[in-house]
Structure formats: structure tokens, C-alpha cells
Amino acid sequence: MKFIKSVLAEMKQVTWPTKRQLRRDTLVVIETSIIFALMFFIMDTAIQSLFALVLK
């Protein structure tokens, strides 16, 4: 029971993000994921093309 009481006490001290902050942070994560996915796609395509030219 001591553990649960201490967890509840800690949870009361947490400052939760507002809806606006949460939305902004979520969009940043999604945008960053898309940017990295595109970057990896471009790099992968370039490497495949190089290997195709070398092995041809």
C-alpha cells in the first residue's frame, strides 16, 4: 500500500500537457517520422542504383 500511495502522490505532482501542446508535439513527431522515411527511401534508392551500376 505504501508504494501505491507514493505513486499517487507523484502523479499529483505531474504537470500534464495541454491539448494544444499535445497536438503540436504529436505533429512534430509525425513530421519528423515522414522526413526520416523520405530520407531513408531516397538513400536506399540511391544505394540500390549504385549497386546495380557496379554489378552490371
mmCIF entry with sequence, helices, sheets and N, C-alpha, C, O atoms, coordinates in Angstrom:
data_MODEL
# 
_entry.id   MODEL 
# 
_entity.id                         1 
_entity.type                       polymer 
_entity.pdbx_number_of_molecules   1 
# 
_entity_poly.entity_id                      1 
_entity_poly.type                           'polypeptide(L)' 
_entity_poly.nstd_linkage                   no 
_entity_poly.nstd_monomer                   no 
_entity_poly.pdbx_seq_one_letter_code       MKFIKSVLAEMKQVTWPTKRQLRRDTLVVIETSIIFALMFFIMDTAIQSLFALVLK 
_entity_poly.pdbx_seq_one_letter_code_can   MKFIKSVLAEMKQVTWPTKRQLRRDTLVVIETSIIFALMFFIMDTAIQSLFALVLK 
_entity_poly.pdbx_strand_id                 A 
# 
loop_
_entity_poly_seq.entity_id 
_entity_poly_seq.num 
_entity_poly_seq.mon_id 
_entity_poly_seq.hetero 
1 1  MET n 
1 2  LYS n 
1 3  PHE n 
1 4  ILE n 
1 5  LYS n 
1 6  SER n 
1 7  VAL n 
1 8  LEU n 
1 9  ALA n 
1 10 GLU n 
1 11 MET n 
1 12 LYS n 
1 13 GLN n 
1 14 VAL n 
1 15 THR n 
1 16 TRP n 
1 17 PRO n 
1 18 THR n 
1 19 LYS n 
1 20 ARG n 
1 21 GLN n 
1 22 LEU n 
1 23 ARG n 
1 24 ARG n 
1 25 ASP n 
1 26 THR n 
1 27 LEU n 
1 28 VAL n 
1 29 VAL n 
1 30 ILE n 
1 31 GLU n 
1 32 THR n 
1 33 SER n 
1 34 ILE n 
1 35 ILE n 
1 36 PHE n 
1 37 ALA n 
1 38 LEU n 
1 39 MET n 
1 40 PHE n 
1 41 PHE n 
1 42 ILE n 
1 43 MET n 
1 44 ASP n 
1 45 THR n 
1 46 ALA n 
1 47 ILE n 
1 48 GLN n 
1 49 SER n 
1 50 LEU n 
1 51 PHE n 
1 52 ALA n 
1 53 LEU n 
1 54 VAL n 
1 55 LEU n 
1 56 LYS n 
# 
_struct_asym.id          A 
_struct_asym.entity_id   1 
# 
loop_
_struct_conf.conf_type_id 
_struct_conf.id 
_struct_conf.pdbx_PDB_helix_id 
_struct_conf.beg_label_comp_id 
_struct_conf.beg_label_asym_id 
_struct_conf.beg_label_seq_id 
_struct_conf.pdbx_beg_PDB_ins_code 
_struct_conf.end_label_comp_id 
_struct_conf.end_label_asym_id 
_struct_conf.end_label_seq_id 
_struct_conf.pdbx_end_PDB_ins_code 
_struct_conf.beg_auth_comp_id 
_struct_conf.beg_auth_asym_id 
_struct_conf.beg_auth_seq_id 
_struct_conf.end_auth_comp_id 
_struct_conf.end_auth_asym_id 
_struct_conf.end_auth_seq_id 
_struct_conf.pdbx_PDB_helix_class 
_struct_conf.details 
_struct_conf.pdbx_PDB_helix_length 
HELX_P HELX_P1 AA1 LYS A 2  ? GLN A 13 ? LYS A 2  GLN A 13 1 ? 12 
HELX_P HELX_P2 AA2 LYS A 19 ? LEU A 55 ? LYS A 19 LEU A 55 1 ? 37 
# 
_struct_conf_type.id          HELX_P 
_struct_conf_type.criteria    ? 
_struct_conf_type.reference   ? 
# 
loop_
_atom_site.group_PDB 
_atom_site.id 
_atom_site.type_symbol 
_atom_site.label_atom_id 
_atom_site.label_alt_id 
_atom_site.label_comp_id 
_atom_site.label_asym_id 
_atom_site.label_entity_id 
_atom_site.label_seq_id 
_atom_site.pdbx_PDB_ins_code 
_atom_site.Cartn_x 
_atom_site.Cartn_y 
_atom_site.Cartn_z 
_atom_site.occupancy 
_atom_site.B_iso_or_equiv 
_atom_site.pdbx_formal_charge 
_atom_site.auth_seq_id 
_atom_site.auth_comp_id 
_atom_site.auth_asym_id 
_atom_site.auth_atom_id 
_atom_site.pdbx_PDB_model_num 
ATOM 1   N N  . MET A 1 1  ? 0.811  -1.188 0.000   1.00 0.00 ? 1  MET A N  1 
ATOM 2   C CA . MET A 1 1  ? 0.000  0.000  0.000   1.00 0.00 ? 1  MET A CA 1 
ATOM 3   C C  . MET A 1 1  ? 0.858  1.257  0.000   1.00 0.00 ? 1  MET A C  1 
ATOM 4   O O  . MET A 1 1  ? 0.462  2.282  -0.553  1.00 0.00 ? 1  MET A O  1 
ATOM 5   N N  . LYS A 1 2  ? 2.018  1.182  0.611   1.00 0.00 ? 2  LYS A N  1 
ATOM 6   C CA . LYS A 1 2  ? 2.898  2.351  0.653   1.00 0.00 ? 2  LYS A CA 1 
ATOM 7   C C  . LYS A 1 2  ? 3.329  2.750  -0.757  1.00 0.00 ? 2  LYS A C  1 
ATOM 8   O O  . LYS A 1 2  ? 3.416  3.933  -1.087  1.00 0.00 ? 2  LYS A O  1 
ATOM 9   N N  . PHE A 1 3  ? 3.594  1.740  -1.576  1.00 0.00 ? 3  PHE A N  1 
ATOM 10  C CA . PHE A 1 3  ? 4.009  2.006  -2.954  1.00 0.00 ? 3  PHE A CA 1 
ATOM 11  C C  . PHE A 1 3  ? 2.906  2.733  -3.724  1.00 0.00 ? 3  PHE A C  1 
ATOM 12  O O  . PHE A 1 3  ? 3.172  3.709  -4.426  1.00 0.00 ? 3  PHE A O  1 
ATOM 13  N N  . ILE A 1 4  ? 1.677  2.260  -3.590  1.00 0.00 ? 4  ILE A N  1 
ATOM 14  C CA . ILE A 1 4  ? 0.554  2.864  -4.315  1.00 0.00 ? 4  ILE A CA 1 
ATOM 15  C C  . ILE A 1 4  ? 0.340  4.295  -3.851  1.00 0.00 ? 4  ILE A C  1 
ATOM 16  O O  . ILE A 1 4  ? 0.081  5.175  -4.672  1.00 0.00 ? 4  ILE A O  1 
ATOM 17  N N  . LYS A 1 5  ? 0.442  4.544  -2.544  1.00 0.00 ? 5  LYS A N  1 
ATOM 18  C CA . LYS A 1 5  ? 0.288  5.906  -2.029  1.00 0.00 ? 5  LYS A CA 1 
ATOM 19  C C  . LYS A 1 5  ? 1.376  6.822  -2.563  1.00 0.00 ? 5  LYS A C  1 
ATOM 20  O O  . LYS A 1 5  ? 1.110  7.979  -2.892  1.00 0.00 ? 5  LYS A O  1 
ATOM 21  N N  . SER A 1 6  ? 2.593  6.315  -2.652  1.00 0.00 ? 6  SER A N  1 
ATOM 22  C CA . SER A 1 6  ? 3.680  7.153  -3.167  1.00 0.00 ? 6  SER A CA 1 
ATOM 23  C C  . SER A 1 6  ? 3.509  7.413  -4.664  1.00 0.00 ? 6  SER A C  1 
ATOM 24  O O  . SER A 1 6  ? 3.840  8.496  -5.146  1.00 0.00 ? 6  SER A O  1 
ATOM 25  N N  . VAL A 1 7  ? 2.993  6.426  -5.398  1.00 0.00 ? 7  VAL A N  1 
ATOM 26  C CA . VAL A 1 7  ? 2.732  6.624  -6.823  1.00 0.00 ? 7  VAL A CA 1 
ATOM 27  C C  . VAL A 1 7  ? 1.652  7.680  -7.011  1.00 0.00 ? 7  VAL A C  1 
ATOM 28  O O  . VAL A 1 7  ? 1.798  8.563  -7.857  1.00 0.00 ? 7  VAL A O  1 
ATOM 29  N N  . LEU A 1 8  ? 0.580  7.608  -6.247  1.00 0.00 ? 8  LEU A N  1 
ATOM 30  C CA . LEU A 1 8  ? -0.490 8.598  -6.344  1.00 0.00 ? 8  LEU A CA 1 
ATOM 31  C C  . LEU A 1 8  ? 0.014  9.999  -5.991  1.00 0.00 ? 8  LEU A C  1 
ATOM 32  O O  . LEU A 1 8  ? -0.375 10.979 -6.626  1.00 0.00 ? 8  LEU A O  1 
ATOM 33  N N  . ALA A 1 9  ? 0.878  10.089 -4.982  1.00 0.00 ? 9  ALA A N  1 
ATOM 34  C CA . ALA A 1 9  ? 1.436  11.383 -4.603  1.00 0.00 ? 9  ALA A CA 1 
ATOM 35  C C  . ALA A 1 9  ? 2.291  11.949 -5.731  1.00 0.00 ? 9  ALA A C  1 
ATOM 36  O O  . ALA A 1 9  ? 2.243  13.149 -6.002  1.00 0.00 ? 9  ALA A O  1 
ATOM 37  N N  . GLU A 1 10 ? 3.065  11.105 -6.383  1.00 0.00 ? 10 GLU A N  1 
ATOM 38  C CA . GLU A 1 10 ? 3.896  11.555 -7.507  1.00 0.00 ? 10 GLU A CA 1 
ATOM 39  C C  . GLU A 1 10 ? 3.032  11.974 -8.693  1.00 0.00 ? 10 GLU A C  1 
ATOM 40  O O  . GLU A 1 10 ? 3.331  12.964 -9.362  1.00 0.00 ? 10 GLU A O  1 
ATOM 41  N N  . MET A 1 11 ? 1.970  11.230 -8.954  1.00 0.00 ? 11 MET A N  1 
ATOM 42  C CA . MET A 1 11 ? 1.096  11.552 -10.081 1.00 0.00 ? 11 MET A CA 1 
ATOM 43  C C  . MET A 1 11 ? 0.418  12.911 -9.901  1.00 0.00 ? 11 MET A C  1 
ATOM 44  O O  . MET A 1 11 ? 0.119  13.587 -10.885 1.00 0.00 ? 11 MET A O  1 
ATOM 45  N N  . LYS A 1 12 ? 0.176  13.312 -8.660  1.00 0.00 ? 12 LYS A N  1 
ATOM 46  C CA . LYS A 1 12 ? -0.417 14.626 -8.406  1.00 0.00 ? 12 LYS A CA 1 
ATOM 47  C C  . LYS A 1 12 ? 0.560  15.753 -8.712  1.00 0.00 ? 12 LYS A C  1 
ATOM 48  O O  . LYS A 1 12 ? 0.141  16.883 -8.963  1.00 0.00 ? 12 LYS A O  1 
ATOM 49  N N  . GLN A 1 13 ? 1.843  15.462 -8.694  1.00 0.00 ? 13 GLN A N  1 
ATOM 50  C CA . GLN A 1 13 ? 2.863  16.475 -8.960  1.00 0.00 ? 13 GLN A CA 1 
ATOM 51  C C  . GLN A 1 13 ? 3.180  16.622 -10.446 1.00 0.00 ? 13 GLN A C  1 
ATOM 52  O O  . GLN A 1 13 ? 3.852  17.573 -10.846 1.00 0.00 ? 13 GLN A O  1 
ATOM 53  N N  . VAL A 1 14 ? 2.707  15.701 -11.252 1.00 0.00 ? 14 VAL A N  1 
ATOM 54  C CA . VAL A 1 14 ? 2.991  15.723 -12.685 1.00 0.00 ? 14 VAL A CA 1 
ATOM 55  C C  . VAL A 1 14 ? 2.249  16.887 -13.331 1.00 0.00 ? 14 VAL A C  1 
ATOM 56  O O  . VAL A 1 14 ? 1.073  17.119 -13.051 1.00 0.00 ? 14 VAL A O  1 
ATOM 57  N N  . THR A 1 15 ? 2.945  17.613 -14.195 1.00 0.00 ? 15 THR A N  1 
ATOM 58  C CA . THR A 1 15 ? 2.271  18.653 -14.977 1.00 0.00 ? 15 THR A CA 1 
ATOM 59  C C  . THR A 1 15 ? 1.973  18.078 -16.354 1.00 0.00 ? 15 THR A C  1 
ATOM 60  O O  . THR A 1 15 ? 2.884  17.818 -17.140 1.00 0.00 ? 15 THR A O  1 
ATOM 61  N N  . TRP A 1 16 ? 0.703  17.884 -16.636 1.00 0.00 ? 16 TRP A N  1 
ATOM 62  C CA . TRP A 1 16 ? 0.282  17.281 -17.883 1.00 0.00 ? 16 TRP A CA 1 
ATOM 63  C C  . TRP A 1 16 ? 0.217  18.335 -18.973 1.00 0.00 ? 16 TRP A C  1 
ATOM 64  O O  . TRP A 1 16 ? -0.120 19.486 -18.695 1.00 0.00 ? 16 TRP A O  1 
ATOM 65  N N  . PRO A 1 17 ? 0.535  17.965 -20.216 1.00 0.00 ? 17 PRO A N  1 
ATOM 66  C CA . PRO A 1 17 ? 0.487  18.943 -21.309 1.00 0.00 ? 17 PRO A CA 1 
ATOM 67  C C  . PRO A 1 17 ? -0.954 19.324 -21.638 1.00 0.00 ? 17 PRO A C  1 
ATOM 68  O O  . PRO A 1 17 ? -1.888 18.548 -21.434 1.00 0.00 ? 17 PRO A O  1 
ATOM 69  N N  . THR A 1 18 ? -1.104 20.539 -22.152 1.00 0.00 ? 18 THR A N  1 
ATOM 70  C CA . THR A 1 18 ? -2.424 20.974 -22.597 1.00 0.00 ? 18 THR A CA 1 
ATOM 71  C C  . THR A 1 18 ? -2.730 20.299 -23.939 1.00 0.00 ? 18 THR A C  1 
ATOM 72  O O  . THR A 1 18 ? -1.849 19.702 -24.559 1.00 0.00 ? 18 THR A O  1 
ATOM 73  N N  . LYS A 1 19 ? -3.985 20.402 -24.376 1.00 0.00 ? 19 LYS A N  1 
ATOM 74  C CA . LYS A 1 19 ? -4.351 19.806 -25.667 1.00 0.00 ? 19 LYS A CA 1 
ATOM 75  C C  . LYS A 1 19 ? -3.549 20.438 -26.795 1.00 0.00 ? 19 LYS A C  1 
ATOM 76  O O  . LYS A 1 19 ? -3.137 19.761 -27.736 1.00 0.00 ? 19 LYS A O  1 
ATOM 77  N N  . ARG A 1 20 ? -3.334 21.752 -26.687 1.00 0.00 ? 20 ARG A N  1 
ATOM 78  C CA . ARG A 1 20 ? -2.572 22.453 -27.728 1.00 0.00 ? 20 ARG A CA 1 
ATOM 79  C C  . ARG A 1 20 ? -1.127 21.955 -27.787 1.00 0.00 ? 20 ARG A C  1 
ATOM 80  O O  . ARG A 1 20 ? -0.601 21.720 -28.875 1.00 0.00 ? 20 ARG A O  1 
ATOM 81  N N  . GLN A 1 21 ? -0.479 21.792 -26.629 1.00 0.00 ? 21 GLN A N  1 
ATOM 82  C CA . GLN A 1 21 ? 0.896  21.289 -26.586 1.00 0.00 ? 21 GLN A CA 1 
ATOM 83  C C  . GLN A 1 21 ? 0.968  19.860 -27.105 1.00 0.00 ? 21 GLN A C  1 
ATOM 84  O O  . GLN A 1 21 ? 1.878  19.503 -27.855 1.00 0.00 ? 21 GLN A O  1 
ATOM 85  N N  . LEU A 1 22 ? 0.002  19.052 -26.700 1.00 0.00 ? 22 LEU A N  1 
ATOM 86  C CA . LEU A 1 22 ? -0.021 17.652 -27.121 1.00 0.00 ? 22 LEU A CA 1 
ATOM 87  C C  . LEU A 1 22 ? -0.187 17.545 -28.627 1.00 0.00 ? 22 LEU A C  1 
ATOM 88  O O  . LEU A 1 22 ? 0.482  16.737 -29.272 1.00 0.00 ? 22 LEU A O  1 
ATOM 89  N N  . ARG A 1 23 ? -1.079 18.359 -29.193 1.00 0.00 ? 23 ARG A N  1 
ATOM 90  C CA . ARG A 1 23 ? -1.299 18.362 -30.642 1.00 0.00 ? 23 ARG A CA 1 
ATOM 91  C C  . ARG A 1 23 ? -0.033 18.790 -31.379 1.00 0.00 ? 23 ARG A C  1 
ATOM 92  O O  . ARG A 1 23 ? 0.354  18.175 -32.373 1.00 0.00 ? 23 ARG A O  1 
ATOM 93  N N  . ARG A 1 24 ? 0.614  19.859 -30.880 1.00 0.00 ? 24 ARG A N  1 
ATOM 94  C CA . ARG A 1 24 ? 1.831  20.354 -31.517 1.00 0.00 ? 24 ARG A CA 1 
ATOM 95  C C  . ARG A 1 24 ? 2.944  19.310 -31.469 1.00 0.00 ? 24 ARG A C  1 
ATOM 96  O O  . ARG A 1 24 ? 3.613  19.056 -32.470 1.00 0.00 ? 24 ARG A O  1 
ATOM 97  N N  . ASP A 1 25 ? 3.132  18.712 -30.303 1.00 0.00 ? 25 ASP A N  1 
ATOM 98  C CA . ASP A 1 25 ? 4.187  17.704 -30.164 1.00 0.00 ? 25 ASP A CA 1 
ATOM 99  C C  . ASP A 1 25 ? 3.913  16.483 -31.031 1.00 0.00 ? 25 ASP A C  1 
ATOM 100 O O  . ASP A 1 25 ? 4.837  15.905 -31.603 1.00 0.00 ? 25 ASP A O  1 
ATOM 101 N N  . THR A 1 26 ? 2.647  16.090 -31.128 1.00 0.00 ? 26 THR A N  1 
ATOM 102 C CA . THR A 1 26 ? 2.281  14.959 -31.974 1.00 0.00 ? 26 THR A CA 1 
ATOM 103 C C  . THR A 1 26 ? 2.582  15.254 -33.431 1.00 0.00 ? 26 THR A C  1 
ATOM 104 O O  . THR A 1 26 ? 3.104  14.401 -34.149 1.00 0.00 ? 26 THR A O  1 
ATOM 105 N N  . LEU A 1 27 ? 2.251  16.470 -33.872 1.00 0.00 ? 27 LEU A N  1 
ATOM 106 C CA . LEU A 1 27 ? 2.539  16.849 -35.257 1.00 0.00 ? 27 LEU A CA 1 
ATOM 107 C C  . LEU A 1 27 ? 4.043  16.873 -35.521 1.00 0.00 ? 27 LEU A C  1 
ATOM 108 O O  . LEU A 1 27 ? 4.484  16.489 -36.605 1.00 0.00 ? 27 LEU A O  1 
ATOM 109 N N  . VAL A 1 28 ? 4.827  17.313 -34.555 1.00 0.00 ? 28 VAL A N  1 
ATOM 110 C CA . VAL A 1 28 ? 6.283  17.319 -34.728 1.00 0.00 ? 28 VAL A CA 1 
ATOM 111 C C  . VAL A 1 28 ? 6.800  15.895 -34.902 1.00 0.00 ? 28 VAL A C  1 
ATOM 112 O O  . VAL A 1 28 ? 7.658  15.646 -35.748 1.00 0.00 ? 28 VAL A O  1 
ATOM 113 N N  . VAL A 1 29 ? 6.287  14.969 -34.113 1.00 0.00 ? 29 VAL A N  1 
ATOM 114 C CA . VAL A 1 29 ? 6.713  13.567 -34.225 1.00 0.00 ? 29 VAL A CA 1 
ATOM 115 C C  . VAL A 1 29 ? 6.321  12.991 -35.586 1.00 0.00 ? 29 VAL A C  1 
ATOM 116 O O  . VAL A 1 29 ? 7.116  12.294 -36.217 1.00 0.00 ? 29 VAL A O  1 
ATOM 117 N N  . ILE A 1 30 ? 5.105  13.277 -36.035 1.00 0.00 ? 30 ILE A N  1 
ATOM 118 C CA . ILE A 1 30 ? 4.651  12.764 -37.334 1.00 0.00 ? 30 ILE A CA 1 
ATOM 119 C C  . ILE A 1 30 ? 5.477  13.358 -38.468 1.00 0.00 ? 30 ILE A C  1 
ATOM 120 O O  . ILE A 1 30 ? 5.898  12.639 -39.374 1.00 0.00 ? 30 ILE A O  1 
ATOM 121 N N  . GLU A 1 31 ? 5.709  14.671 -38.421 1.00 0.00 ? 31 GLU A N  1 
ATOM 122 C CA . GLU A 1 31 ? 6.509  15.318 -39.466 1.00 0.00 ? 31 GLU A CA 1 
ATOM 123 C C  . GLU A 1 31 ? 7.929  14.774 -39.491 1.00 0.00 ? 31 GLU A C  1 
ATOM 124 O O  . GLU A 1 31 ? 8.476  14.518 -40.564 1.00 0.00 ? 31 GLU A O  1 
ATOM 125 N N  . THR A 1 32 ? 8.528  14.597 -38.323 1.00 0.00 ? 32 THR A N  1 
ATOM 126 C CA . THR A 1 32 ? 9.888  14.066 -38.250 1.00 0.00 ? 32 THR A CA 1 
ATOM 127 C C  . THR A 1 32 ? 9.940  12.642 -38.799 1.00 0.00 ? 32 THR A C  1 
ATOM 128 O O  . THR A 1 32 ? 10.882 12.282 -39.505 1.00 0.00 ? 32 THR A O  1 
ATOM 129 N N  . SER A 1 33 ? 8.946  11.843 -38.482 1.00 0.00 ? 33 SER A N  1 
ATOM 130 C CA . SER A 1 33 ? 8.897  10.466 -38.995 1.00 0.00 ? 33 SER A CA 1 
ATOM 131 C C  . SER A 1 33 ? 8.797  10.448 -40.512 1.00 0.00 ? 33 SER A C  1 
ATOM 132 O O  . SER A 1 33 ? 9.460  9.649  -41.173 1.00 0.00 ? 33 SER A O  1 
ATOM 133 N N  . ILE A 1 34 ? 7.966  11.332 -41.067 1.00 0.00 ? 34 ILE A N  1 
ATOM 134 C CA . ILE A 1 34 ? 7.825  11.397 -42.523 1.00 0.00 ? 34 ILE A CA 1 
ATOM 135 C C  . ILE A 1 34 ? 9.129  11.843 -43.174 1.00 0.00 ? 34 ILE A C  1 
ATOM 136 O O  . ILE A 1 34 ? 9.534  11.292 -44.197 1.00 0.00 ? 34 ILE A O  1 
ATOM 137 N N  . ILE A 1 35 ? 9.784  12.837 -42.583 1.00 0.00 ? 35 ILE A N  1 
ATOM 138 C CA . ILE A 1 35 ? 11.056 13.323 -43.134 1.00 0.00 ? 35 ILE A CA 1 
ATOM 139 C C  . ILE A 1 35 ? 12.097 12.212 -43.135 1.00 0.00 ? 35 ILE A C  1 
ATOM 140 O O  . ILE A 1 35 ? 12.796 12.016 -44.129 1.00 0.00 ? 35 ILE A O  1 
ATOM 141 N N  . PHE A 1 36 ? 12.204 11.478 -42.015 1.00 0.00 ? 36 PHE A N  1 
ATOM 142 C CA . PHE A 1 36 ? 13.186 10.397 -41.950 1.00 0.00 ? 36 PHE A CA 1 
ATOM 143 C C  . PHE A 1 36 ? 12.831 9.275  -42.925 1.00 0.00 ? 36 PHE A C  1 
ATOM 144 O O  . PHE A 1 36 ? 13.720 8.697  -43.550 1.00 0.00 ? 36 PHE A O  1 
ATOM 145 N N  . ALA A 1 37 ? 11.547 8.963  -43.061 1.00 0.00 ? 37 ALA A N  1 
ATOM 146 C CA . ALA A 1 37 ? 11.138 7.915  -44.001 1.00 0.00 ? 37 ALA A CA 1 
ATOM 147 C C  . ALA A 1 37 ? 11.520 8.303  -45.428 1.00 0.00 ? 37 ALA A C  1 
ATOM 148 O O  . ALA A 1 37 ? 12.041 7.480  -46.180 1.00 0.00 ? 37 ALA A O  1 
ATOM 149 N N  . LEU A 1 38 ? 11.260 9.552  -45.797 1.00 0.00 ? 38 LEU A N  1 
ATOM 150 C CA . LEU A 1 38 ? 11.639 10.013 -47.136 1.00 0.00 ? 38 LEU A CA 1 
ATOM 151 C C  . LEU A 1 38 ? 13.155 9.989  -47.327 1.00 0.00 ? 38 LEU A C  1 
ATOM 152 O O  . LEU A 1 38 ? 13.650 9.589  -48.381 1.00 0.00 ? 38 LEU A O  1 
ATOM 153 N N  . MET A 1 39 ? 13.881 10.418 -46.304 1.00 0.00 ? 39 MET A N  1 
ATOM 154 C CA . MET A 1 39 ? 15.340 10.433 -46.390 1.00 0.00 ? 39 MET A CA 1 
ATOM 155 C C  . MET A 1 39 ? 15.888 9.014  -46.583 1.00 0.00 ? 39 MET A C  1 
ATOM 156 O O  . MET A 1 39 ? 16.764 8.788  -47.417 1.00 0.00 ? 39 MET A O  1 
ATOM 157 N N  . PHE A 1 40 ? 15.359 8.059  -45.800 1.00 0.00 ? 40 PHE A N  1 
ATOM 158 C CA . PHE A 1 40 ? 15.816 6.674  -45.942 1.00 0.00 ? 40 PHE A CA 1 
ATOM 159 C C  . PHE A 1 40 ? 15.424 6.098  -47.293 1.00 0.00 ? 40 PHE A C  1 
ATOM 160 O O  . PHE A 1 40 ? 16.190 5.336  -47.883 1.00 0.00 ? 40 PHE A O  1 
ATOM 161 N N  . PHE A 1 41 ? 14.246 6.448  -47.792 1.00 0.00 ? 41 PHE A N  1 
ATOM 162 C CA . PHE A 1 41 ? 13.815 5.973  -49.109 1.00 0.00 ? 41 PHE A CA 1 
ATOM 163 C C  . PHE A 1 41 ? 14.764 6.488  -50.194 1.00 0.00 ? 41 PHE A C  1 
ATOM 164 O O  . PHE A 1 41 ? 15.187 5.727  -51.064 1.00 0.00 ? 41 PHE A O  1 
ATOM 165 N N  . ILE A 1 42 ? 15.092 7.763  -50.139 1.00 0.00 ? 42 ILE A N  1 
ATOM 166 C CA . ILE A 1 42 ? 15.996 8.350  -51.133 1.00 0.00 ? 42 ILE A CA 1 
ATOM 167 C C  . ILE A 1 42 ? 17.377 7.714  -51.047 1.00 0.00 ? 42 ILE A C  1 
ATOM 168 O O  . ILE A 1 42 ? 17.968 7.372  -52.071 1.00 0.00 ? 42 ILE A O  1 
ATOM 169 N N  . MET A 1 43 ? 17.894 7.555  -49.831 1.00 0.00 ? 43 MET A N  1 
ATOM 170 C CA . MET A 1 43 ? 19.215 6.948  -49.659 1.00 0.00 ? 43 MET A CA 1 
ATOM 171 C C  . MET A 1 43 ? 19.208 5.496  -50.130 1.00 0.00 ? 43 MET A C  1 
ATOM 172 O O  . MET A 1 43 ? 20.159 5.056  -50.776 1.00 0.00 ? 43 MET A O  1 
ATOM 173 N N  . ASP A 1 44 ? 18.156 4.750  -49.819 1.00 0.00 ? 44 ASP A N  1 
ATOM 174 C CA . ASP A 1 44 ? 18.062 3.349  -50.222 1.00 0.00 ? 44 ASP A CA 1 
ATOM 175 C C  . ASP A 1 44 ? 17.998 3.227  -51.740 1.00 0.00 ? 44 ASP A C  1 
ATOM 176 O O  . ASP A 1 44 ? 18.648 2.361  -52.326 1.00 0.00 ? 44 ASP A O  1 
ATOM 177 N N  . THR A 1 45 ? 17.217 4.090  -52.371 1.00 0.00 ? 45 THR A N  1 
ATOM 178 C CA . THR A 1 45 ? 17.102 4.072  -53.829 1.00 0.00 ? 45 THR A CA 1 
ATOM 179 C C  . THR A 1 45 ? 18.445 4.399  -54.478 1.00 0.00 ? 45 THR A C  1 
ATOM 180 O O  . THR A 1 45 ? 18.834 3.769  -55.461 1.00 0.00 ? 45 THR A O  1 
ATOM 181 N N  . ALA A 1 46 ? 19.143 5.378  -53.931 1.00 0.00 ? 46 ALA A N  1 
ATOM 182 C CA . ALA A 1 46 ? 20.448 5.752  -54.478 1.00 0.00 ? 46 ALA A CA 1 
ATOM 183 C C  . ALA A 1 46 ? 21.455 4.610  -54.332 1.00 0.00 ? 46 ALA A C  1 
ATOM 184 O O  . ALA A 1 46 ? 22.209 4.328  -55.263 1.00 0.00 ? 46 ALA A O  1 
ATOM 185 N N  . ILE A 1 47 ? 21.472 3.968  -53.195 1.00 0.00 ? 47 ILE A N  1 
ATOM 186 C CA . ILE A 1 47 ? 22.410 2.856  -52.968 1.00 0.00 ? 47 ILE A CA 1 
ATOM 187 C C  . ILE A 1 47 ? 22.069 1.685  -53.891 1.00 0.00 ? 47 ILE A C  1 
ATOM 188 O O  . ILE A 1 47 ? 22.972 1.051  -54.437 1.00 0.00 ? 47 ILE A O  1 
ATOM 189 N N  . GLN A 1 48 ? 20.789 1.390  -54.070 1.00 0.00 ? 48 GLN A N  1 
ATOM 190 C CA . GLN A 1 48 ? 20.389 0.318  -54.973 1.00 0.00 ? 48 GLN A CA 1 
ATOM 191 C C  . GLN A 1 48 ? 20.840 0.630  -56.406 1.00 0.00 ? 48 GLN A C  1 
ATOM 192 O O  . GLN A 1 48 ? 21.324 -0.250 -57.118 1.00 0.00 ? 48 GLN A O  1 
ATOM 193 N N  . SER A 1 49 ? 20.677 1.875  -56.810 1.00 0.00 ? 49 SER A N  1 
ATOM 194 C CA . SER A 1 49 ? 21.094 2.271  -58.155 1.00 0.00 ? 49 SER A CA 1 
ATOM 195 C C  . SER A 1 49 ? 22.606 2.132  -58.326 1.00 0.00 ? 49 SER A C  1 
ATOM 196 O O  . SER A 1 49 ? 23.077 1.673  -59.366 1.00 0.00 ? 49 SER A O  1 
ATOM 197 N N  . LEU A 1 50 ? 23.350 2.523  -57.322 1.00 0.00 ? 50 LEU A N  1 
ATOM 198 C CA . LEU A 1 50 ? 24.812 2.393  -57.384 1.00 0.00 ? 50 LEU A CA 1 
ATOM 199 C C  . LEU A 1 50 ? 25.223 0.931  -57.490 1.00 0.00 ? 50 LEU A C  1 
ATOM 200 O O  . LEU A 1 50 ? 26.080 0.583  -58.302 1.00 0.00 ? 50 LEU A O  1 
ATOM 201 N N  . PHE A 1 51 ? 24.620 0.076  -56.676 1.00 0.00 ? 51 PHE A N  1 
ATOM 202 C CA . PHE A 1 51 ? 24.947 -1.342 -56.743 1.00 0.00 ? 51 PHE A CA 1 
ATOM 203 C C  . PHE A 1 51 ? 24.548 -1.932 -58.087 1.00 0.00 ? 51 PHE A C  1 
ATOM 204 O O  . PHE A 1 51 ? 25.268 -2.773 -58.625 1.00 0.00 ? 51 PHE A O  1 
ATOM 205 N N  . ALA A 1 52 ? 23.439 -1.518 -58.629 1.00 0.00 ? 52 ALA A N  1 
ATOM 206 C CA . ALA A 1 52 ? 23.007 -2.013 -59.935 1.00 0.00 ? 52 ALA A CA 1 
ATOM 207 C C  . ALA A 1 52 ? 24.009 -1.622 -61.016 1.00 0.00 ? 52 ALA A C  1 
ATOM 208 O O  . ALA A 1 52 ? 24.316 -2.415 -61.907 1.00 0.00 ? 52 ALA A O  1 
ATOM 209 N N  . LEU A 1 53 ? 24.523 -0.375 -60.930 1.00 0.00 ? 53 LEU A N  1 
ATOM 210 C CA . LEU A 1 53 ? 25.528 0.056  -61.917 1.00 0.00 ? 53 LEU A CA 1 
ATOM 211 C C  . LEU A 1 53 ? 26.846 -0.702 -61.745 1.00 0.00 ? 53 LEU A C  1 
ATOM 212 O O  . LEU A 1 53 ? 27.476 -1.083 -62.732 1.00 0.00 ? 53 LEU A O  1 
ATOM 213 N N  . VAL A 1 54 ? 27.258 -0.916 -60.515 1.00 0.00 ? 54 VAL A N  1 
ATOM 214 C CA . VAL A 1 54 ? 28.530 -1.602 -60.248 1.00 0.00 ? 54 VAL A CA 1 
ATOM 215 C C  . VAL A 1 54 ? 28.448 -3.073 -60.650 1.00 0.00 ? 54 VAL A C  1 
ATOM 216 O O  . VAL A 1 54 ? 29.398 -3.611 -61.219 1.00 0.00 ? 54 VAL A O  1 
ATOM 217 N N  . LEU A 1 55 ? 27.353 -3.710 -60.368 1.00 0.00 ? 55 LEU A N  1 
ATOM 218 C CA . LEU A 1 55 ? 27.233 -5.148 -60.635 1.00 0.00 ? 55 LEU A CA 1 
ATOM 219 C C  . LEU A 1 55 ? 26.831 -5.446 -62.077 1.00 0.00 ? 55 LEU A C  1 
ATOM 220 O O  . LEU A 1 55 ? 26.842 -6.606 -62.489 1.00 0.00 ? 55 LEU A O  1 
ATOM 221 N N  . LYS A 1 56 ? 26.487 -4.456 -62.823 1.00 0.00 ? 56 LYS A N  1 
ATOM 222 C CA . LYS A 1 56 ? 26.074 -4.648 -64.212 1.00 0.00 ? 56 LYS A CA 1 
ATOM 223 C C  . LYS A 1 56 ? 27.218 -4.936 -65.086 1.00 0.00 ? 56 LYS A C  1 
ATOM 224 O O  . LYS A 1 56 ? 27.043 -5.124 -66.290 1.00 0.00 ? 56 LYS A O  1 
# 
